[in-house]
Amino acid sequence: MKETIIKVEGMVCNGCENRVQNALKNIDGVEDVVANHTTGTVKVISKNEVEESVLKEKIEDIGFEVKED
C-alpha cells in the first residue's frame, strides 16, 4: 500500500470534499480517500501501481487545481 498526499486548491466545503473523494475512489487500485477542505489536502491510500499523475489528473478533471510543492 502507498499513501499519497496531494495539495488541492478550490475545495471550500464538505461538498467539495465529497466530489474529490468520490472521483478518486472510482480509480482502480484506490483503497481510501480523505479530502480536507480546511487544510487543502487529499490523502489517498492506494495499491502501489496507482500513479500519482492519474490521481492529480482526475482532481483537475472535476474542476479543482492541484498545487505542486
N, CA, C and O atoms as a GROMACS GRO file, in nm:
protein
  276
    1MET      N    1   0.084  -0.118   0.000
    1MET     CA    2   0.000   0.000   0.000
    1MET      C    3   0.089   0.125   0.000
    1MET      O    4   0.203   0.125   0.046
    2LYS      N    5   0.030   0.230  -0.053
    2LYS     CA    6   0.103   0.356  -0.066
    2LYS      C    7   0.012   0.469  -0.020
    2LYS      O    8  -0.107   0.469  -0.051
    3GLU      N    9   0.068   0.566   0.053
    3GLU     CA   10  -0.006   0.684   0.094
    3GLU      C   11   0.046   0.804   0.015
    3GLU      O   12   0.167   0.829   0.012
    4THR      N   13  -0.045   0.877  -0.047
    4THR     CA   14  -0.010   0.995  -0.125
    4THR      C   15  -0.086   1.114  -0.071
    4THR      O   16  -0.207   1.107  -0.050
    5ILE      N   17  -0.015   1.224  -0.048
    5ILE     CA   18  -0.078   1.349  -0.006
    5ILE      C   19  -0.071   1.446  -0.122
    5ILE      O   20   0.037   1.472  -0.176
    6ILE      N   21  -0.186   1.500  -0.161
    6ILE     CA   22  -0.192   1.594  -0.272
    6ILE      C   23  -0.253   1.725  -0.221
    6ILE      O   24  -0.356   1.724  -0.155
    7LYS      N   25  -0.187   1.836  -0.253
    7LYS     CA   26  -0.239   1.967  -0.216
    7LYS      C   27  -0.335   2.013  -0.325
    7LYS      O   28  -0.301   2.011  -0.444
    8VAL      N   29  -0.455   2.055  -0.283
    8VAL     CA   30  -0.559   2.091  -0.379
    8VAL      C   31  -0.613   2.230  -0.345
    8VAL      O   32  -0.641   2.260  -0.229
    9GLU      N   33  -0.629   2.311  -0.446
    9GLU     CA   34  -0.685   2.444  -0.430
    9GLU      C   35  -0.827   2.444  -0.485
    9GLU      O   36  -0.854   2.383  -0.588
   10GLY      N   37  -0.917   2.514  -0.416
   10GLY     CA   38  -1.053   2.528  -0.466
   10GLY      C   39  -1.157   2.451  -0.388
   10GLY      O   40  -1.277   2.470  -0.409
   11MET      N   41  -1.114   2.364  -0.296
   11MET     CA   42  -1.211   2.295  -0.211
   11MET      C   43  -1.252   2.392  -0.100
   11MET      O   44  -1.168   2.437  -0.022
   12VAL      N   45  -1.382   2.423  -0.092
   12VAL     CA   46  -1.426   2.522   0.006
   12VAL      C   47  -1.532   2.470   0.103
   12VAL      O   48  -1.574   2.542   0.194
   13CYS      N   49  -1.576   2.345   0.084
   13CYS     CA   50  -1.684   2.294   0.169
   13CYS      C   51  -1.682   2.141   0.170
   13CYS      O   52  -1.603   2.077   0.101
   14ASN      N   53  -1.771   2.086   0.252
   14ASN     CA   54  -1.782   1.939   0.259
   14ASN      C   55  -1.825   1.879   0.126
   14ASN      O   56  -1.784   1.768   0.092
   15GLY      N   57  -1.907   1.951   0.051
   15GLY     CA   58  -1.949   1.903  -0.081
   15GLY      C   59  -1.830   1.886  -0.174
   15GLY      O   60  -1.824   1.790  -0.251
   16CYS      N   61  -1.736   1.980  -0.167
   16CYS     CA   62  -1.614   1.970  -0.248
   16CYS      C   63  -1.534   1.847  -0.208
   16CYS      O   64  -1.484   1.773  -0.293
   17GLU      N   65  -1.522   1.826  -0.078
   17GLU     CA   66  -1.451   1.708  -0.028
   17GLU      C   67  -1.515   1.581  -0.085
   17GLU      O   68  -1.445   1.491  -0.132
   18ASN      N   69  -1.647   1.575  -0.079
   18ASN     CA   70  -1.718   1.456  -0.128
   18ASN      C   71  -1.696   1.434  -0.277
   18ASN      O   72  -1.678   1.321  -0.321
   19ARG      N   73  -1.697   1.542  -0.357
   19ARG     CA   74  -1.673   1.529  -0.501
   19ARG      C   75  -1.536   1.469  -0.528
   19ARG      O   76  -1.522   1.379  -0.611
   20VAL      N   77  -1.434   1.520  -0.458
   20VAL     CA   78  -1.298   1.469  -0.477
   20VAL      C   79  -1.289   1.324  -0.433
   20VAL      O   80  -1.234   1.240  -0.505
   21GLN      N   81  -1.342   1.295  -0.315
   21GLN     CA   82  -1.335   1.158  -0.262
   21GLN      C   83  -1.404   1.059  -0.355
   21GLN      O   84  -1.348   0.953  -0.385
   22ASN      N   85  -1.523   1.092  -0.401
   22ASN     CA   86  -1.597   1.001  -0.488
   22ASN      C   87  -1.526   0.980  -0.621
   22ASN      O   88  -1.523   0.869  -0.673
   23ALA      N   89  -1.470   1.087  -0.677
   23ALA     CA   90  -1.400   1.074  -0.805
   23ALA      C   91  -1.277   0.984  -0.793
   23ALA      O   92  -1.252   0.900  -0.879
   24LEU      N   93  -1.201   1.002  -0.686
   24LEU     CA   94  -1.078   0.924  -0.670
   24LEU      C   95  -1.106   0.779  -0.630
   24LEU      O   96  -1.032   0.689  -0.668
   25LYS      N   97  -1.212   0.756  -0.555
   25LYS     CA   98  -1.245   0.619  -0.514
   25LYS      C   99  -1.284   0.532  -0.633
   25LYS      O  100  -1.280   0.410  -0.625
   26ASN      N  101  -1.323   0.596  -0.744
   26ASN     CA  102  -1.360   0.521  -0.864
   26ASN      C  103  -1.239   0.476  -0.946
   26ASN      O  104  -1.256   0.404  -1.044
   27ILE      N  105  -1.120   0.515  -0.907
   27ILE     CA  106  -0.999   0.473  -0.978
   27ILE      C  107  -0.958   0.336  -0.928
   27ILE      O  108  -0.948   0.314  -0.807
   28ASP      N  109  -0.934   0.243  -1.020
   28ASP     CA  110  -0.890   0.109  -0.982
   28ASP      C  111  -0.762   0.116  -0.900
   28ASP      O  112  -0.666   0.183  -0.938
   29GLY      N  113  -0.761   0.048  -0.787
   29GLY     CA  114  -0.643   0.042  -0.702
   29GLY      C  115  -0.648   0.138  -0.585
   29GLY      O  116  -0.568   0.127  -0.492
   30VAL      N  117  -0.741   0.233  -0.586
   30VAL     CA  118  -0.755   0.327  -0.475
   30VAL      C  119  -0.838   0.260  -0.366
   30VAL      O  120  -0.949   0.214  -0.391
   31GLU      N  121  -0.783   0.255  -0.246
   31GLU     CA  122  -0.848   0.189  -0.134
   31GLU      C  123  -0.928   0.286  -0.048
   31GLU      O  124  -1.038   0.254  -0.004
   32ASP      N  125  -0.872   0.407  -0.023
   32ASP     CA  126  -0.939   0.504   0.063
   32ASP      C  127  -0.893   0.644   0.026
   32ASP      O  128  -0.781   0.664  -0.020
   33VAL      N  129  -0.983   0.741   0.047
   33VAL     CA  130  -0.953   0.881   0.018
   33VAL      C  131  -1.010   0.966   0.131
   33VAL      O  132  -1.124   0.948   0.172
   34VAL      N  133  -0.928   1.059   0.180
   34VAL     CA  134  -0.975   1.155   0.279
   34VAL      C  135  -0.938   1.294   0.230
   34VAL      O  136  -0.820   1.328   0.223
   35ALA      N  137  -1.040   1.373   0.194
   35ALA     CA  138  -1.017   1.511   0.150
   35ALA      C  139  -1.050   1.604   0.265
   35ALA      O  140  -1.144   1.580   0.341
   36ASN      N  141  -0.973   1.712   0.278
   36ASN     CA  142  -0.995   1.809   0.385
   36ASN      C  143  -0.987   1.949   0.326
   36ASN      O  144  -0.879   1.996   0.290
   37HIS      N  145  -1.104   2.017   0.316
   37HIS     CA  146  -1.103   2.150   0.256
   37HIS      C  147  -1.035   2.254   0.344
   37HIS      O  148  -0.986   2.354   0.294
   38THR      N  149  -1.031   2.231   0.476
   38THR     CA  150  -0.968   2.326   0.567
   38THR      C  151  -0.817   2.332   0.546
   38THR      O  152  -0.758   2.440   0.547
   39THR      N  153  -0.756   2.216   0.526
   39THR     CA  154  -0.611   2.211   0.505
   39THR      C  155  -0.574   2.212   0.357
   39THR      O  156  -0.457   2.232   0.322
   40GLY      N  157  -0.672   2.191   0.270
   40GLY     CA  158  -0.646   2.188   0.127
   40GLY      C  159  -0.566   2.066   0.084
   40GLY      O  160  -0.486   2.073  -0.009
   41THR      N  161  -0.589   1.954   0.153
   41THR     CA  162  -0.516   1.832   0.120
   41THR      C  163  -0.609   1.716   0.093
   41THR      O  164  -0.723   1.711   0.140
   42VAL      N  165  -0.557   1.622   0.015
   42VAL     CA  166  -0.626   1.496  -0.012
   42VAL      C  167  -0.527   1.384   0.017
   42VAL      O  168  -0.418   1.381  -0.040
   43LYS      N  169  -0.565   1.294   0.106
   43LYS     CA  170  -0.482   1.177   0.136
   43LYS      C  171  -0.542   1.057   0.067
   43LYS      O  172  -0.660   1.026   0.085
   44VAL      N  173  -0.459   0.989  -0.012
   44VAL     CA  174  -0.505   0.874  -0.088
   44VAL      C  175  -0.426   0.751  -0.045
   44VAL      O  176  -0.303   0.751  -0.046
   45ILE      N  177  -0.497   0.647  -0.008
   45ILE     CA  178  -0.436   0.517   0.021
   45ILE      C  179  -0.465   0.429  -0.100
   45ILE      O  180  -0.580   0.409  -0.137
   46SER      N  181  -0.358   0.378  -0.162
   46SER     CA  182  -0.377   0.301  -0.285
   46SER      C  183  -0.278   0.187  -0.293
   46SER      O  184  -0.181   0.179  -0.217
   47LYS      N  185  -0.306   0.100  -0.388
   47LYS     CA  186  -0.210  -0.005  -0.421
   47LYS      C  187  -0.093   0.063  -0.492
   47LYS      O  188  -0.108   0.170  -0.550
   48ASN      N  189   0.022   0.001  -0.488
   48ASN     CA  190   0.144   0.062  -0.540
   48ASN      C  191   0.140   0.098  -0.687
   48ASN      O  192   0.213   0.186  -0.731
   49GLU      N  193   0.055   0.031  -0.764
   49GLU     CA  194   0.056   0.054  -0.909
   49GLU      C  195  -0.020   0.181  -0.951
   49GLU      O  196  -0.015   0.218  -1.068
   50VAL      N  197  -0.088   0.248  -0.858
   50VAL     CA  198  -0.162   0.370  -0.893
   50VAL      C  199  -0.063   0.487  -0.899
   50VAL      O  200   0.003   0.520  -0.801
   51GLU      N  201  -0.055   0.548  -1.017
   51GLU     CA  202   0.038   0.660  -1.037
   51GLU      C  203  -0.022   0.789  -0.980
   51GLU      O  204  -0.141   0.814  -0.994
   52GLU      N  205   0.063   0.870  -0.917
   52GLU     CA  206   0.019   0.998  -0.862
   52GLU      C  207  -0.036   1.089  -0.972
   52GLU      O  208  -0.129   1.166  -0.948
   53SER      N  209   0.021   1.081  -1.091
   53SER     CA  210  -0.024   1.165  -1.201
   53SER      C  211  -0.170   1.135  -1.239
   53SER      O  212  -0.244   1.226  -1.278
   54VAL      N  213  -0.212   1.010  -1.226
   54VAL     CA  214  -0.350   0.972  -1.255
   54VAL      C  215  -0.443   1.036  -1.153
   54VAL      O  216  -0.551   1.086  -1.188
   55LEU      N  217  -0.403   1.036  -1.027
   55LEU     CA  218  -0.484   1.098  -0.921
   55LEU      C  219  -0.498   1.248  -0.946
   55LEU      O  220  -0.608   1.302  -0.937
   56LYS      N  221  -0.387   1.312  -0.975
   56LYS     CA  222  -0.388   1.458  -0.998
   56LYS      C  223  -0.473   1.494  -1.119
   56LYS      O  224  -0.546   1.593  -1.116
   57GLU      N  225  -0.463   1.416  -1.224
   57GLU     CA  226  -0.541   1.443  -1.345
   57GLU      C  227  -0.691   1.434  -1.316
   57GLU      O  228  -0.768   1.516  -1.364
   58LYS      N  229  -0.731   1.335  -1.237
   58LYS     CA  230  -0.872   1.318  -1.203
   58LYS      C  231  -0.922   1.437  -1.121
   58LYS      O  232  -1.034   1.485  -1.142
   59ILE      N  233  -0.841   1.484  -1.028
   59ILE     CA  234  -0.879   1.601  -0.946
   59ILE      C  235  -0.900   1.723  -1.036
   59ILE      O  236  -0.997   1.797  -1.018
   60GLU      N  237  -0.810   1.743  -1.130
   60GLU     CA  238  -0.822   1.858  -1.220
   60GLU      C  239  -0.940   1.841  -1.316
   60GLU      O  240  -1.004   1.939  -1.354
   61ASP      N  241  -0.969   1.717  -1.355
   61ASP     CA  242  -1.083   1.691  -1.445
   61ASP      C  243  -1.217   1.734  -1.383
   61ASP      O  244  -1.309   1.772  -1.455
   62ILE      N  245  -1.227   1.727  -1.250
   62ILE     CA  246  -1.353   1.764  -1.186
   62ILE      C  247  -1.354   1.910  -1.140
   62ILE      O  248  -1.446   1.954  -1.072
   63GLY      N  249  -1.251   1.986  -1.178
   63GLY     CA  250  -1.256   2.131  -1.159
   63GLY      C  251  -1.174   2.190  -1.046
   63GLY      O  252  -1.191   2.307  -1.012
   64PHE      N  253  -1.086   2.112  -0.987
   64PHE     CA  254  -1.001   2.165  -0.881
   64PHE      C  255  -0.858   2.177  -0.931
   64PHE      O  256  -0.819   2.112  -1.028
   65GLU      N  257  -0.780   2.260  -0.864
   65GLU     CA  258  -0.641   2.283  -0.905
   65GLU      C  259  -0.546   2.211  -0.811
   65GLU      O  260  -0.554   2.227  -0.689
   66VAL      N  261  -0.456   2.132  -0.867
   66VAL     CA  262  -0.353   2.066  -0.788
   66VAL      C  263  -0.237   2.162  -0.772
   66VAL      O  264  -0.188   2.219  -0.870
   67LYS      N  265  -0.194   2.180  -0.647
   67LYS     CA  266  -0.081   2.268  -0.618
   67LYS      C  267   0.044   2.183  -0.607
   67LYS      O  268   0.049   2.086  -0.532
   68GLU      N  269   0.146   2.220  -0.683
   68GLU     CA  270   0.273   2.150  -0.675
   68GLU      C  271   0.356   2.212  -0.562
   68GLU      O  272   0.348   2.332  -0.537
   69ASP      N  273   0.434   2.129  -0.495
   69ASP     CA  274   0.518   2.179  -0.384
   69ASP      C  275   0.625   2.272  -0.432
   69ASP      O  276   0.704   2.323  -0.352
   0.00000   0.00000   0.00000
